[in-house]
Amino acid sequence: MGTDVYFTKNTEYHVVNAVCVRVMRRADARRLSDHPSVAAQLLGGVRFPAEAPVPERLARPRLGDRLVFDGVDGMVISTSLDRIETRDASGLVTAENGEDVATWRRKRA
């Protein structure tokens, strides 16, 4: 089972099997247990073009997209993504930040 980690300017969203399992504040790595995205279903990523009020798509999130979650109290939409990591159970991480894609193995604690 892998984890997708989506990074915005201030927040990181940890998603397993299309469900947000953890939200962290990037500035201090504080876990935000009461964030409305926690335990919400990830519906996909969208872009809001300047010339149209309707989102372009709802698909697998890409850099520049905003995440859309189906939360308990309604839809939750993040700010734009600036980094995406995919982490597998063996510790392999693949990261994309718009400039390049890198892969490495995380050290076990």
DSSP file (Angstrom, degrees, kcal/mol; ACC not computed):
  #  RESIDUE AA STRUCTURE BP1 BP2  ACC     N-H-->O    O-->H-N    N-H-->O    O-->H-N    TCO  KAPPA ALPHA  PHI   PSI    X-CA   Y-CA   Z-CA
    1    1 A M              0   0    0      0, 0.0     2,-0.2     0, 0.0    15,-0.0   0.000 360.0 360.0 360.0 126.8    0.0    0.0    0.0
    2    2 A G        -     0   0    0     86,-0.2     2,-0.4    87,-0.1    15,-0.4  -0.582 360.0-137.2-103.9 166.3    1.5    3.3   -1.1
    3    3 A T  E     -A   87   0A   0     84,-3.1    84,-3.4    -2,-0.2     2,-0.5  -0.987   5.9-152.7-124.2 130.7    1.0    6.9    0.1
    4    4 A D  E     -AB  86  15A   0     11,-2.8    11,-3.2    -2,-0.4     2,-0.5  -0.896  12.1-161.2 -98.1 130.7    0.6    9.9   -2.1
    5    5 A V  E     -AB  85  14A   0     80,-3.4    80,-2.8    -2,-0.5     2,-0.5  -0.962   2.8-164.2-117.0 121.1    1.7   13.1   -0.5
    6    6 A Y  E     -AB  84  13A   0      7,-2.6     7,-2.9    -2,-0.5     2,-0.5  -0.901   6.5-157.0-108.2 127.7    0.5   16.3   -2.0
    7    7 A F  E     +AB  83  12A   0     76,-2.8    75,-2.9    -2,-0.5    76,-1.1  -0.894  13.7 176.9-111.0 130.0    2.2   19.6   -1.1
    8    8 A T        -     0   0    0      3,-3.2    73,-0.1    -2,-0.5    18,-0.1  -0.545  55.5 -82.6-107.9-175.1    0.8   23.1   -1.3
    9    9 A K  S    S+     0   0    0     71,-0.4    72,-0.1    -2,-0.2     3,-0.0   0.890 125.5  13.0 -56.6 -41.1    2.7   26.2   -0.1
   10   10 A N  S    S+     0   0    0     16,-0.1    16,-2.5     1,-0.1    17,-0.5   0.562 123.2  48.4-113.8 -12.2    1.6   25.7    3.6
   11   11 A T  E     - C   0  25A   0     14,-0.3    -3,-3.2    15,-0.1     2,-0.4  -0.926  53.2-152.1-137.6 151.6    0.2   22.2    3.8
   12   12 A E  E     -BC   7  24A   0     12,-2.5    12,-2.6    -2,-0.3     2,-0.5  -0.995  12.9-156.0-124.5 137.2    0.9   18.5    3.0
   13   13 A Y  E     -BC   6  23A   0     -7,-2.9    -7,-2.6    -2,-0.4     2,-0.6  -0.947   4.2-154.2-113.6 121.5   -1.9   16.0    2.4
   14   14 A H  E     -BC   5  22A   0      8,-3.1     7,-2.6    -2,-0.5     8,-1.3  -0.868  17.8-172.7 -99.4 120.6   -1.2   12.3    2.9
   15   15 A V  E     -BC   4  20A   0    -11,-3.2   -11,-2.8    -2,-0.6     2,-0.4  -0.958  12.7-179.3-124.6 128.4   -3.5   10.1    0.9
   16   16 A V  E >  S- C   0  19A   0      3,-2.6     3,-1.6    -2,-0.4   -13,-0.1  -0.994  78.0 -11.5-124.9 126.7   -3.9    6.3    0.9
   17   17 A N  T 3  S-     0   0    0     -2,-0.4    -1,-0.1   -15,-0.4     3,-0.1   0.888 129.5 -55.4  50.8  43.6   -6.4    4.6   -1.4
   18   18 A A  T 3  S+     0   0    0      1,-0.2    24,-3.1    23,-0.1     2,-0.4   0.662 116.5 111.9  65.3  20.1   -8.0    8.0   -2.2
   19   19 A V  E <  S-CD  16  41A   0     -3,-1.6    -3,-2.6    22,-0.2     2,-0.6  -0.989  71.1-124.2-123.0 132.0   -8.6    8.8    1.5
   20   20 A C  E     +C   15   0A   0     20,-2.6    19,-3.4    -2,-0.4    -5,-0.3  -0.630  32.6 173.1 -74.6 115.5   -6.8   11.6    3.3
   21   21 A V  E     +     0   0A   0     -7,-2.6     2,-0.3    -2,-0.6    -6,-0.2   0.607  62.8  12.8-100.6 -15.2   -5.2   10.0    6.3
   22   22 A R  E     -C   14   0A   0     -8,-1.3    -8,-3.1    15,-0.1     2,-0.4  -0.967  53.1-161.2-161.4 142.9   -3.1   12.9    7.6
   23   23 A V  E     -C   13   0A   0     -2,-0.3     9,-3.4   -10,-0.2     2,-0.4  -0.999  18.2-171.8-126.5 130.3   -2.7   16.7    7.0
   24   24 A M  E     -CE  12  31A   0    -12,-2.6   -12,-2.5    -2,-0.4     2,-0.5  -0.931  25.5-125.8-123.6 144.7    0.5   18.4    8.1
   25   25 A R  E  >> -CE  11  30A   0      5,-2.9     4,-1.6    -2,-0.4     5,-0.6  -0.792  20.4-148.2 -84.7 126.3    1.5   22.0    8.4
   26   26 A R  T  45S+     0   0    0    -16,-2.5   -15,-0.1    -2,-0.5    -1,-0.1   0.828  87.8  65.5 -67.6 -33.4    4.8   22.4    6.4
   27   27 A A  T  45S+     0   0    0    -17,-0.5    -1,-0.2     1,-0.2   -16,-0.1   0.860 128.1   2.7 -60.6 -37.7    6.2   25.2    8.5
   28   28 A D  T  45S-     0   0    0     -3,-0.5    -1,-0.2     2,-0.1    -2,-0.2   0.278  94.7-114.5-135.3  10.4    6.6   23.1   11.6
   29   29 A A  T  <5 +     0   0    0     -4,-1.6     2,-0.3     1,-0.2    -3,-0.2   0.744  57.5 163.7  59.0  25.9    5.5   19.6   10.6
   30   30 A R  E   < -E   25   0A   0     -5,-0.6    -5,-2.9     1,-0.1     2,-0.3  -0.595  39.8-123.3 -76.7 132.0    2.5   19.9   13.0
   31   31 A R  E     -E   24   0A   0     -2,-0.3     2,-0.9    -7,-0.2    -7,-0.2  -0.606  14.9-150.4 -75.2 130.9   -0.2   17.4   12.4
   32   32 A L    >   +     0   0    0     -9,-3.4     3,-1.8    -2,-0.3     6,-0.2  -0.697  23.2 170.8-105.1  78.5   -3.6   19.1   11.8
   33   33 A S  T 3  S+     0   0    0     -2,-0.9    -1,-0.2     1,-0.3    -9,-0.0   0.749  75.8  51.3 -62.4 -27.0   -6.0   16.4   13.2
   34   34 A D  T 3  S+     0   0    0     -3,-0.1    -1,-0.3   -11,-0.1    -2,-0.0   0.307  77.7 127.8 -96.0   9.6   -9.0   18.7   12.9
   35   35 A H    X   -     0   0    0     -3,-1.8     3,-1.5     1,-0.1   -12,-0.0  -0.422  67.2-126.0 -64.7 139.0   -8.5   19.7    9.3
   36   36 A P  T 3  S+     0   0    0      0, 0.0    36,-0.4     0, 0.0    37,-0.2   0.645 106.0  62.2 -64.9 -13.3  -11.6   19.2    7.2
   37   37 A S  T >  S+     0   0    0     34,-0.1     3,-2.3     2,-0.1   -17,-0.4   0.695  74.8 110.0 -83.6 -18.8   -9.7   17.0    4.7
   38   38 A V  T <  S+     0   0    0     -3,-1.5   -17,-0.2     1,-0.3     3,-0.1  -0.391  94.4   3.5 -62.5 128.6   -8.8   14.3    7.3
   39   39 A A  T 3  S+     0   0    0    -19,-3.4    -1,-0.3     1,-0.3     2,-0.2   0.514 103.3 132.9  72.4   8.7  -10.7   11.1    6.5
   40   40 A A    <   -     0   0    0     -3,-2.3   -20,-2.6   -20,-0.2     2,-0.4  -0.607  62.6-109.9 -89.7 151.4  -12.2   12.7    3.4
   41   41 A Q  E     -DF  19  70A   0     29,-1.3    29,-2.9    -2,-0.2     2,-0.6  -0.648  26.6-130.2 -78.7 128.6  -12.4   11.1    0.0
   42   42 A L  E     - F   0  69A   0    -24,-3.1    27,-0.2    -2,-0.4     3,-0.1  -0.726  23.9-177.3 -79.6 118.9  -10.0   12.6   -2.6
   43   43 A L  E     -     0   0A   0     25,-3.0     2,-0.3    -2,-0.6    26,-0.2   0.749  48.8 -94.6 -87.8 -26.6  -12.1   13.2   -5.7
   44   44 A G  E     - F   0  68A   0     24,-1.1    24,-2.4    16,-0.1     2,-0.4  -0.956  45.2 -55.9 147.1-163.9   -9.2   14.5   -7.8
   45   45 A G  E     -GF  59  67A   0     14,-3.1    14,-1.4    -2,-0.3     2,-0.3  -0.905  43.2-174.4-117.9 145.6   -7.4   17.6   -8.9
   46   46 A V  E     - F   0  66A   0     20,-2.4    20,-2.9    -2,-0.4     2,-0.4  -0.925  14.7-148.4-134.2 159.8   -8.9   20.6  -10.7
   47   47 A R        -     0   0    0     -2,-0.3     9,-2.4    10,-0.2    10,-0.2  -0.976  10.3-147.4-124.3 143.4   -7.7   23.8  -12.3
   48   48 A F        -     0   0    0     -2,-0.4    -2,-0.0     7,-0.2     6,-0.0  -0.868  18.8-147.0-111.4  96.4   -9.7   27.0  -12.3
   49   49 A P    >   -     0   0    0      0, 0.0     3,-1.2     0, 0.0     5,-0.0  -0.310  17.3-124.2 -62.5 145.8   -8.9   28.9  -15.5
   50   50 A A  T 3  S+     0   0    0      1,-0.3    -2,-0.0     3,-0.0     0, 0.0   0.827 109.5  48.5 -59.8 -33.4   -9.0   32.7  -15.2
   51   51 A E  T 3  S+     0   0    0      1,-0.1    -1,-0.3     2,-0.0    -3,-0.0   0.524 111.3  51.6 -88.8  -4.9  -11.5   33.0  -18.1
   52   52 A A    <   -     0   0    0     -3,-1.2    -1,-0.1     1,-0.1     4,-0.1  -0.995  60.4-153.3-137.3 134.3  -13.9   30.3  -16.9
   53   53 A P  S    S+     0   0    0      0, 0.0    -1,-0.1     0, 0.0    -3,-0.0   0.565  78.5  84.5 -79.1  -7.1  -15.6   29.8  -13.5
   54   54 A V  S    S-     0   0    0      1,-0.1    -2,-0.1    -5,-0.0    -7,-0.0  -0.801  88.1-111.0 -98.9 135.0  -15.9   26.0  -14.1
   55   55 A P        -     0   0    0      0, 0.0    -7,-0.2     0, 0.0     3,-0.1  -0.264  19.8-129.0 -62.8 151.5  -13.0   23.7  -13.3
   56   56 A E  S    S-     0   0    0     -9,-2.4     2,-0.3     1,-0.2    -8,-0.1   0.878  74.9 -23.8 -68.5 -40.4  -11.1   22.2  -16.2
   57   57 A R        -     0   0    0    -10,-0.2     2,-0.4     2,-0.1   -10,-0.2  -0.976  42.6-133.6-163.2 168.3  -11.2   18.6  -15.0
   58   58 A L        +     0   0    0     -2,-0.3     2,-0.2   -12,-0.1   -12,-0.2  -0.823  60.1 115.3-135.0  94.6  -11.5   16.3  -12.0
   59   59 A A  B    S-G   45   0A   0    -14,-1.4   -14,-3.1    -2,-0.4     3,-0.1  -0.707  73.1 -33.2-144.6-171.2   -8.8   13.6  -12.5
   60   60 A R  S    S-     0   0    0    -16,-0.2    -1,-0.1    -2,-0.2   -16,-0.1  -0.367  79.8-102.6 -55.8 127.4   -5.6   12.4  -10.9
   61   61 A P        -     0   0    0      0, 0.0     2,-0.3     0, 0.0    -1,-0.1  -0.216  43.2-175.0 -60.1 140.7   -4.0   15.5   -9.3
   62   62 A R    >   -     0   0    0     -3,-0.1     3,-2.2     1,-0.1    19,-0.3  -0.829  41.5 -68.4-126.0 166.7   -1.0   17.0  -11.2
   63   63 A L  T 3  S+     0   0    0     -2,-0.3    19,-0.2     1,-0.3     3,-0.1  -0.301 123.1  25.7 -55.1 137.8    1.3   19.9  -10.3
   64   64 A G  T 3  S+     0   0    0     17,-2.1    -1,-0.3     1,-0.3    18,-0.1   0.168  98.1 117.0  90.6 -17.7   -0.6   23.2  -10.3
   65   65 A D    <   -     0   0    0     -3,-2.2    16,-2.7    15,-0.1     2,-0.4  -0.290  63.2-128.0 -74.4 165.3   -3.9   21.5   -9.6
   66   66 A R  E     -FH  46  80A   0    -20,-2.9   -20,-2.4    14,-0.2    14,-0.2  -0.961  27.0-119.8-110.5 135.2   -6.0   22.1   -6.5
   67   67 A L  E     -F   45   0A   0     12,-0.6    11,-2.1    -2,-0.4     2,-0.5  -0.468  21.2-154.8 -73.5 144.7   -7.1   19.0   -4.6
   68   68 A V  E     -FH  44  77A   0    -24,-2.4   -25,-3.0     9,-0.2   -24,-1.1  -0.984  13.4-176.0-123.1 120.8  -10.9   18.4   -4.2
   69   69 A F  E     -FH  42  76A   0      7,-3.0     7,-2.4    -2,-0.5     2,-1.0  -0.873  27.8-134.1-113.8 147.3  -12.0   16.3   -1.2
   70   70 A D  E     -FH  41  75A   0    -29,-2.9   -29,-1.3    -2,-0.3     5,-0.2  -0.833  41.5-175.8 -97.2  93.7  -15.5   15.1   -0.4
   71   71 A G  E >   - H   0  74A   0      3,-1.9     3,-1.5    -2,-1.0   -34,-0.1  -0.313  40.8-101.2 -90.1 172.1  -15.5   16.0    3.3
   72   72 A V  T 3  S+     0   0    0    -36,-0.4     3,-0.1     1,-0.3    -1,-0.1   0.867 124.4  38.7 -58.4 -39.5  -18.1   15.4    6.1
   73   73 A D  T 3  S-     0   0    0      1,-0.3    -1,-0.3   -37,-0.2     2,-0.2   0.165 129.6 -77.9-100.3  17.5  -19.3   19.0    5.8
   74   74 A G  E <  S-H   71   0A   0     -3,-1.5    -3,-1.9     2,-0.0    -1,-0.3  -0.733  80.4 -12.2 120.5-170.0  -19.1   19.3    2.0
   75   75 A M  E     -H   70   0A   0     -2,-0.2     2,-0.4    -5,-0.2    -5,-0.2  -0.381  51.4-159.9 -69.6 141.7  -16.3   19.8   -0.6
   76   76 A V  E     -H   69   0A   0     -7,-2.4    -7,-3.0    -2,-0.1     2,-0.5  -0.995   6.9-168.9-121.9 127.6  -12.9   20.9    0.5
   77   77 A I  E     -H   68   0A   0     -2,-0.4    -9,-0.2    -9,-0.2   -40,-0.0  -0.975   7.7-151.8-122.6 126.1  -10.6   22.5   -2.1
   78   78 A S  E     -     0   0A   0    -11,-2.1     2,-0.1    -2,-0.5     3,-0.1  -0.165  25.5 -97.3 -81.3 178.8   -6.9   23.0   -1.4
   79   79 A T  E     -     0   0A   0      1,-0.2   -12,-0.6   -13,-0.1    -1,-0.2  -0.345  67.2 -56.3 -83.5 179.3   -4.6   25.7   -2.8
   80   80 A S  E     -H   66   0A   0    -14,-0.2   -71,-0.4    -2,-0.1     2,-0.3  -0.255  55.8-116.3 -65.8 142.6   -2.4   24.8   -5.8
   81   81 A L        +     0   0    0    -16,-2.7   -17,-2.1   -19,-0.3   -73,-0.3  -0.584  31.5 174.0 -78.5 135.7    0.0   21.8   -5.6
   82   82 A D        +     0   0    0    -75,-2.9     2,-0.3     1,-0.3   -74,-0.2   0.419  69.3  20.4-119.0  -2.2    3.7   22.6   -5.9
   83   83 A R  E     -A    7   0A   0    -76,-1.1   -76,-2.8   -21,-0.1     2,-0.4  -0.955  57.6-165.3-161.7 144.8    5.1   19.1   -5.2
   84   84 A I  E     -AI   6  96A   0     12,-2.4    12,-2.6    -2,-0.3     2,-0.4  -0.997   7.7-172.9-134.9 130.6    3.8   15.5   -5.3
   85   85 A E  E     -AI   5  95A   0    -80,-2.8   -80,-3.4    -2,-0.4     2,-0.5  -0.963  10.3-158.8-120.7 141.9    5.5   12.5   -3.7
   86   86 A T  E     -AI   4  94A   0      8,-2.6     8,-2.3    -2,-0.4     2,-0.5  -0.988  14.1-170.5-116.3 123.0    4.6    8.8   -4.1
   87   87 A R  E     -AI   3  93A   0    -84,-3.4   -84,-3.1    -2,-0.5     6,-0.2  -0.953   4.1-158.7-117.5 125.9    5.9    6.6   -1.2
   88   88 A D    >   -     0   0    0      4,-2.5     3,-1.7    -2,-0.5   -86,-0.2  -0.531  34.9-100.9 -99.5 172.6    5.7    2.9   -1.4
   89   89 A A  T 3  S+     0   0    0      1,-0.3    -1,-0.1    -2,-0.2   -87,-0.1   0.746 118.8  60.3 -64.2 -25.2    5.8    0.4    1.5
   90   90 A S  T 3  S-     0   0    0      2,-0.1    -1,-0.3     1,-0.0    -3,-0.0   0.576 121.7-102.7 -80.0  -8.0    9.5   -0.5    0.8
   91   91 A G  S <  S+     0   0    0     -3,-1.7    15,-3.7     1,-0.3     2,-0.3   0.463  72.2 145.8 100.8   2.9   10.5    3.2    1.4
   92   92 A L  E     - J   0 105A   0     13,-0.2    -4,-2.5    11,-0.1     2,-0.4  -0.600  29.0-165.3 -76.7 131.8   10.9    4.1   -2.2
   93   93 A V  E     -IJ  87 104A   0     11,-3.5    11,-2.2    -2,-0.3     2,-0.5  -0.968  12.4-169.8-121.6 131.7    9.9    7.8   -2.9
   94   94 A T  E     -IJ  86 103A   0     -8,-2.3    -8,-2.6    -2,-0.4     2,-0.4  -0.991  15.3-170.7-117.7 125.6    9.3    9.4   -6.3
   95   95 A A  E     -IJ  85 102A   0      7,-3.0     7,-2.2    -2,-0.5     2,-0.4  -0.926  12.4-170.2-122.9 141.9    8.9   13.2   -6.1
   96   96 A E  E     +IJ  84 101A   0    -12,-2.6   -12,-2.4    -2,-0.4     5,-0.2  -0.998  13.9 164.4-128.9 129.5    7.8   15.7   -8.8
   97   97 A N        -     0   0    0      3,-1.6     4,-0.1    -2,-0.4    -1,-0.1   0.213  63.4 -95.0-130.6  15.6    8.2   19.4   -8.3
   98   98 A G  S    S+     0   0    0      2,-0.4     3,-0.1     1,-0.1   -15,-0.1   0.042 118.8  60.8  96.3 -27.8    7.8   20.8  -11.7
   99   99 A E  S    S-     0   0    0      1,-0.4     2,-0.3     0, 0.0    -1,-0.1   0.783 116.5 -16.7 -99.8 -36.0   11.5   21.0  -12.5
  100  100 A D        -     0   0    0      2,-0.0    -3,-1.6     0, 0.0     2,-0.4  -0.964  55.6-118.4-158.6 172.5   12.4   17.3  -12.3
  101  101 A V  E     -J   96   0A   0     -2,-0.3     2,-0.3    -5,-0.2    -5,-0.2  -0.988  31.9-175.5-120.3 129.9   11.4   13.9  -11.0
  102  102 A A  E     -J   95   0A   0     -7,-2.2    -7,-3.0    -2,-0.4     2,-0.4  -0.931  10.3-161.2-127.2 150.2   13.6   12.2   -8.4
  103  103 A T  E     +J   94   0A   0     -2,-0.3     2,-0.3    -9,-0.2    -9,-0.2  -0.996  21.2 151.1-130.8 137.1   13.5    8.8   -6.8
  104  104 A W  E     -J   93   0A   0    -11,-2.2   -11,-3.5    -2,-0.4     2,-0.5  -0.957  42.1-107.4-153.5 168.6   15.2    7.7   -3.6
  105  105 A R  E     -J   92   0A   0     -2,-0.3   -13,-0.2   -13,-0.2     2,-0.1  -0.905  32.6-129.1-106.0 127.5   14.8    5.2   -0.8
  106  106 A R        -     0   0    0    -15,-3.7     2,-0.3    -2,-0.5   -14,-0.0  -0.432  25.1-113.5 -71.1 146.6   13.9    6.6    2.6
  107  107 A K        -     0   0    0     -2,-0.1     2,-0.3     1,-0.1    -1,-0.1  -0.630  30.6-120.5 -78.1 138.2   15.9    5.6    5.6
  108  108 A R              0   0    0     -2,-0.3    -1,-0.1     1,-0.1   -17,-0.0  -0.592 360.0 360.0 -79.4 139.1   14.1    3.4    8.1
  109  109 A A              0   0    0     -2,-0.3    -1,-0.1     0, 0.0    -2,-0.0   0.458 360.0 360.0 -82.8 360.0   13.8    4.8   11.6
